Structures are given as C-alpha cells and as structure tokens.
Amino acid sequence: MRCPLCYRRVVRAVYAARFGGDHPLSNLAIGDRPDPRPAAGWVLVRVTAASLNHHDLWTLRGVSSQPLTTPQVLGCDAAGRVEELGEGTGGAPAPGTRVVVHSVIGCGVCPACLAADPGVCHRLSLLGEPPHGGTLAELVAVPAANLIPLPDGVGDEAAACLPTAYLTAYRMLFTRARLGPGTFVLVQGAGGGVATAAILLCVQAGIEVHVTSRYAAKRQAAEELGAASAFDPGDLEAARVLVERTGGGVDAVLETVGEATWGLSLRSVRPGGIVVVAGATSGPNPRAQLNRIFWRQLTVVGTSMGTRTELERLVALCASGALRPLIDRVVPLDEARSAFAALAAGEQRGKLVVRVAR
C-alpha cells in the first residue's frame, strides 16, 4: 500500500519501538514501516509466514550482537514468495517462487564464506538485527543466495519454523555431534524450540533421546513426542539412571541451558563423549569441572545456527514426510502480541507462527 500523506509505499510490520525496561513486551509495536528496497545482489521476499524465537525477546530487552537503533523490525525466520529482484541477482529464484529464507548473512570474504561448501561465517549477521530488517513484515530484503526454493509438499508455516530452532538442532546433532542411528543423546531444557526440534529429529533418525525439564508437563510432552525418558534436572539420581539405561552414558548432550544443567551434562555423557553448547539460558558461567573433562576425555564444542546446505537438508526431510515441525499456533500479524506473550511465559508447545500474508 501507499501512505496517503507521503506517497511512499509502506508495509505492515512487527517492530521494537524501544528497548529494555522492566516490561520488554511494552516495547513491541505493530504498524506501518517504509518498505525495504533490495540492494545489489539482494531480493525482496513477500513474507507469508514467520516464526518467533527467543532472539526476538532478547531484542526487545535490548540485548543484541549489534548496537540497536529504533525502530527495529523483528523476526529472523520466514517463508514467502520472491517479489522483486535487485541488480546482479542472476540465477536467483524467479518472482513468484515459494522460498524459505536462510537468516544467517555471511560477510562473503572470510574463509568460511569462500569455501567450496560454505560454512558458518566468521563475521555473520542476522536478519532482524541491525543493519538488516526482520521477517515479521509483509516484505523483507535478503541476499539472493539465502533463498531456498520450497517443494510443493512443504507448507509455508512448516518452512518458517526451520531456519533457527530446527537448523540449530540439526547442526548440533548431525554436524557437531555426528550422531547416527543407535546412539544416545541427552537434550537439556525440553519444551524450548531447539529441544523440541531435536527430539523430532532424533526420532526420525533412530537416535534414542532423553530429556530434562523442571516442569512435569513439559517432561510428559517430550515423552509424547518420542523421548525415551524425561528427568527433572535437579534430580540427584538422574545421571546415575541415565548411565545405567544407556550402558555407560549418552554419546552426546545438547546443552542450551547452561549453569543450571552443566553438572548433569558432564555426569551423564560417556567417557570420550561430546557436549554441544548452543545456549546458556540459565547463565553462561557454570563451574567448569575441568578435571572431569580431561579425566574422562570429553569434548566440548560450541555451535550457533547452521549453514544453507544444512537448511536444504531440513527442507528435504520435510518434503519426504520424515519431519513435520511441531506448531503450537498460527496467529495473524495484527495479533502477534499474543504470540510474543506466550513465548515470554513459556506457554507454547512447539513453534509460534505469524501468518503475514496469503
């Protein structure tokens, strides 16, 4: 649409009007923003569906990897249709093509970006962080190289769940931990987006998955999704029981909680096993227990997000029917505030999706 006062095209968007304070959700605004324009090598995508992540809540709190300025359109996950090609986008999907957006933007010059199979950029940036707009808008500008065409069998809402939570879980399991059928994994913090994605990915891959959560309802939900067992992380017997059930300890731990679960992670993994760290929601500075790490020859690795190639593999899993992302609810863009409130309260089971356009 065009603004009747200034004759400049505007788009409907969800954005942070300010940052910080005691009530981050009060910083959330829904309204018209100037439409983005595609730079050379970039395209405009008309967003049909976008999913929420805790990254969006951190932005409202004023926490970001980049200096924040208002207003900042939120969101880093999206599916939609190619709307307009910028200059120098030869080979990009044609206008009208259904796509999912890879939200990690590489610098284009570091060794990871220049590799034959590009890895995770050493100086990456994300959609939804300055200087980039976010995906919770009718239009978003993205690099042409970040678009993955969607097969007919993958719906927009399902695709919008993949680029952050499911991509992070996929990379943790299969790239960093290199797990395969018949192995054992402990997923800390059941109920979160990455943990839920990890459970579903483990089930389809033949990996026996065990989980923890402070909340009985989330432990039960994880078992309903296919987890072999679920523990309260404060249970002093949890590590012993896990070691017994897995014949010596899990092969890997997916750690996104941090201080509250770190000790359990180190006690539950087998000698020579791996702990993959992708977050620290309860605090980033646990007691390291270096003696346990070197004596049991454990490997601790970090990870964040994932590559375009890994996202392509996720799309293929969805297209084959092997993976169906769990969606808690879908709300229209003008009701996005309710989805943000559910995310902040931890009420959701699965991804929260915003339907932006049809």
C-alpha positions in Angstrom: 0.0 0.0 0.0 1.0 3.7 -0.2 0.9 6.2 2.6 -1.8 8.8 1.6 0.3 11.6 3.1 3.8 11.0 1.8 3.0 8.7 -1.2 5.8 6.3 -0.1 5.0 2.6 -0.1 4.7 1.2 3.4 4.4 -2.3 4.8 2.8 -3.7 7.9 5.4 -5.0 10.4 6.1 -6.0 14.0 8.9 -4.0 15.4 10.7 -2.8 18.5 9.8 0.8 19.2 12.3 1.0 22.1 14.4 -1.4 24.1 15.0 -2.5 27.6 13.0 -1.7 30.8 11.1 -3.9 33.2 8.4 -4.9 30.7 10.0 -5.8 27.3 6.7 -6.6 25.7 5.6 -3.0 26.1 8.4 -2.1 23.6 6.5 -4.1 20.9 4.7 -2.2 18.2 2.6 -3.3 15.2 2.2 -0.8 12.4 3.4 0.6 9.1 7.0 0.9 8.2 8.7 2.1 5.0 9.1 -0.7 2.5 12.6 -2.2 2.2 14.5 -1.9 -1.1 16.8 -4.6 -2.4 20.5 -3.7 -2.7 22.6 -5.2 -5.4 22.6 -9.0 -5.0 19.6 -8.9 -2.8 15.9 -9.6 -3.4 12.6 -8.7 -1.9 10.5 -11.5 -0.4 6.8 -11.2 0.3 6.5 -13.0 3.6 3.6 -15.4 4.0 4.7 -16.9 7.4 7.3 -16.1 10.0 8.0 -17.9 13.3 9.1 -16.4 16.7 12.3 -17.1 18.5 13.7 -16.1 21.9 16.1 -13.9 19.8 13.1 -11.6 19.3 12.5 -11.3 23.0 16.2 -10.6 23.7 16.0 -7.8 21.1 13.0 -6.2 22.9 15.1 -6.4 26.1 17.9 -4.5 24.4 20.3 -7.5 24.0 21.8 -8.0 20.6 25.1 -8.8 18.9 24.9 -5.5 17.1 24.2 -1.9 18.5 20.4 -1.5 18.4 18.6 1.5 17.0 14.8 2.1 16.9 12.7 1.1 15.2 13.9 -2.4 14.5 11.7 -4.8 12.6 11.8 -8.2 14.4 12.0 -11.7 13.2 14.6 -13.9 11.5 12.6 -16.9 10.2 10.4 -16.7 7.2 8.8 -18.4 4.2 7.2 -16.5 1.3 7.4 -15.7 -2.4 10.0 -13.8 -4.3 8.6 -10.3 -5.0 11.4 -8.3 -6.7 15.0 -8.9 -7.8 17.7 -6.4 -7.2 20.6 -5.8 -9.5 23.1 -8.5 -10.0 20.8 -11.4 -8.9 21.3 -13.6 -12.0 20.3 -17.2 -11.1 18.1 -16.1 -8.2 14.7 -17.8 -8.0 12.2 -16.0 -10.3 9.5 -13.7 -8.9 6.6 -15.8 -7.6 8.8 -18.7 -6.5 8.0 -20.0 -3.0 11.1 -19.9 -0.8 12.3 -20.3 2.8 14.9 -17.7 3.9 18.2 -18.6 5.5 18.6 -15.9 8.1 22.4 -16.1 8.5 24.1 -13.4 6.3 27.7 -14.1 5.6 30.4 -11.4 5.0 31.3 -13.0 1.7 35.1 -12.7 2.2 36.1 -14.9 5.2 37.4 -18.5 4.6 34.1 -20.0 5.7 32.2 -18.0 3.1 34.7 -18.7 0.4 34.9 -22.5 0.9 33.5 -24.8 -1.8 30.8 -25.8 0.7 30.3 -22.5 2.7 30.3 -22.9 6.5 29.2 -20.6 9.3 30.7 -17.1 8.6 33.3 -15.8 11.0 31.6 -12.4 10.9 27.9 -13.4 10.4 25.0 -11.1 10.8 21.3 -12.0 11.1 18.0 -10.8 9.8 16.2 -8.9 12.5 19.4 -7.3 13.8 20.9 -4.0 12.5 21.6 -3.2 9.8 19.0 -5.7 8.5 15.3 -5.6 8.7 13.3 -8.5 10.1 10.9 -11.1 8.8 7.9 -10.1 10.8 6.8 -7.8 7.9 5.0 -8.0 4.7 8.3 -7.6 2.8 11.9 -8.4 3.8 15.1 -7.8 1.8 17.5 -10.7 1.8 20.6 -11.8 -0.1 19.6 -13.8 -3.2 22.0 -16.6 -2.0 19.9 -17.0 1.1 16.8 -18.2 -0.7 15.9 -21.9 -0.9 13.0 -22.9 -3.2 10.3 -24.8 -1.4 8.9 -28.1 -2.8 5.1 -28.3 -3.1 4.9 -30.7 -0.2 6.3 -28.2 2.3 3.8 -25.7 3.6 4.8 -22.1 4.4 4.1 -22.4 8.1 6.2 -25.5 8.5 9.0 -24.0 6.5 9.0 -20.8 8.6 9.9 -23.0 11.7 13.1 -24.3 10.2 15.8 -21.5 9.9 16.6 -21.1 13.6 15.4 -23.7 16.0 15.4 -26.7 13.7 18.6 -25.6 11.9 20.4 -25.2 15.3 19.2 -28.6 16.4 20.1 -30.3 13.1 23.7 -28.9 13.3 24.1 -29.9 16.9 23.0 -33.5 16.3 24.5 -34.3 12.9 27.3 -31.9 12.2 28.8 -31.2 15.6 28.0 -34.4 17.5 27.9 -36.6 14.3 25.2 -38.9 15.8 23.6 -41.7 13.9 21.1 -44.5 14.4 21.5 -46.4 17.6 23.3 -43.7 19.5 22.1 -41.9 22.7 21.6 -38.2 23.4 20.5 -36.1 26.3 18.6 -32.9 25.4 18.6 -30.3 28.2 15.6 -28.0 28.6 12.7 -29.8 27.0 10.0 -27.5 25.8 12.2 -25.0 24.1 12.2 -24.6 20.4 15.7 -26.2 19.8 14.9 -29.0 22.3 11.6 -29.9 20.6 13.2 -29.8 17.2 16.0 -32.1 18.5 13.5 -34.7 19.8 11.7 -34.9 16.5 14.9 -35.1 14.5 16.2 -37.9 16.8 13.0 -39.9 16.4 13.2 -39.8 12.6 17.0 -40.6 12.7 16.8 -43.6 15.1 18.6 -41.9 17.9 17.4 -42.6 21.4 16.7 -39.3 23.1 16.4 -38.5 26.8 15.4 -35.0 28.1 15.3 -32.8 31.1 12.9 -30.1 32.2 11.9 -28.5 35.5 8.3 -28.8 34.6 6.3 -32.1 34.7 4.0 -31.1 31.8 7.0 -30.4 29.6 8.6 -33.7 30.5 5.3 -35.5 29.7 5.0 -33.6 26.4 8.6 -34.6 25.4 7.8 -38.3 26.1 4.7 -38.0 23.9 6.9 -36.7 21.1 9.1 -39.8 21.4 11.7 -39.1 24.2 12.7 -42.4 25.9 12.8 -40.8 29.3 12.5 -37.4 31.0 14.1 -36.1 34.2 13.9 -33.1 36.5 17.5 -31.6 36.2 17.5 -31.2 39.9 17.0 -35.0 40.5 20.3 -36.2 42.1 19.7 -39.7 40.7 19.2 -38.5 37.1 22.8 -39.0 35.9 23.1 -42.4 37.5 19.8 -43.6 35.9 20.9 -42.3 32.5 24.2 -44.0 32.7 22.5 -47.3 33.6 19.9 -47.0 30.8 22.4 -46.2 28.1 25.1 -48.7 29.1 27.7 -46.2 30.2 26.3 -42.7 29.4 24.9 -40.9 26.5 27.0 -40.3 23.4 26.2 -36.6 23.4 24.5 -33.9 25.3 22.7 -30.9 23.7 23.3 -28.1 26.1 21.3 -24.9 25.8 20.5 -24.2 29.5 24.0 -23.5 30.9 24.7 -23.1 34.6 21.6 -25.0 35.9 22.4 -28.2 34.0 26.1 -28.2 33.2 27.0 -30.6 36.1 24.3 -33.1 34.9 25.6 -32.8 31.4 29.2 -33.8 32.4 28.0 -36.6 34.6 25.6 -38.1 32.0 27.9 -38.3 29.0 30.0 -41.4 28.4 33.8 -41.3 28.6 35.0 -39.8 25.3 31.6 -38.3 24.6 30.7 -34.8 23.4 28.8 -31.9 24.9 27.4 -29.5 22.3 26.7 -26.0 23.6 24.3 -23.7 21.7 23.0 -21.5 24.6 23.0 -20.7 28.2 19.6 -19.5 29.3 20.3 -20.1 33.0 23.7 -18.4 32.9 26.9 -18.6 30.9 29.4 -19.3 33.7 29.0 -22.7 35.3 31.7 -24.3 37.4 33.9 -25.7 34.6 34.9 -29.1 36.2 37.9 -29.3 34.1 39.1 -32.4 36.0 36.0 -34.3 34.8 36.5 -33.1 31.3 40.2 -34.1 30.9 40.0 -37.3 33.0 37.0 -38.6 31.0 38.4 -37.2 27.7 35.2 -35.3 26.9 34.9 -33.0 24.0 33.0 -29.6 24.5 32.1 -27.8 21.3 30.1 -24.7 20.5 27.7 -24.1 17.7 25.2 -21.5 16.5 22.6 -21.6 13.8 23.7 -23.5 10.7 24.6 -23.4 7.0 22.5 -23.0 3.9 23.3 -26.6 3.0 22.1 -27.9 6.3 18.8 -25.9 5.8 18.4 -27.5 2.4 18.7 -30.9 4.1 16.0 -30.0 6.6 13.7 -28.9 3.7 14.3 -32.2 2.1 13.4 -34.1 5.3 10.1 -32.2 5.4 9.4 -32.8 1.8 10.0 -36.6 2.3 7.5 -36.6 5.2 10.2 -37.7 7.7 9.9 -34.5 9.6 6.9 -32.4 10.5 7.7 -29.3 12.6 5.5 -29.0 15.7 3.5 -25.8 15.6 1.7 -24.6 18.7 -0.5 -22.0 17.0 -0.7 -19.7 14.0 -1.8 -16.1 14.5 -2.4 -13.2 12.1 0.2 -10.4 12.1 -2.0 -7.9 13.9 -2.3 -10.5 16.7 1.4 -11.1 17.0 1.5 -9.6 20.5 -0.4 -12.6 21.9 2.2 -15.0 20.4 5.0 -12.9 22.0 3.3 -13.1 25.3 3.0 -16.9 25.1 6.7 -17.1 24.2 7.7 -14.9 27.1 5.6 -17.0 29.5 6.9 -20.3 28.1 3.3 -21.4 27.4 3.9 -22.8 23.9 4.3 -26.4 22.8 6.1 -26.1 19.5 6.7 -23.1 17.4 4.6 -19.9 17.4 3.9 -18.8 13.8 2.7 -15.5 12.5 0.7 -15.6 9.3 1.8 -12.4 7.5 0.1 -12.8 4.1 -1.6 -15.4 1.9 
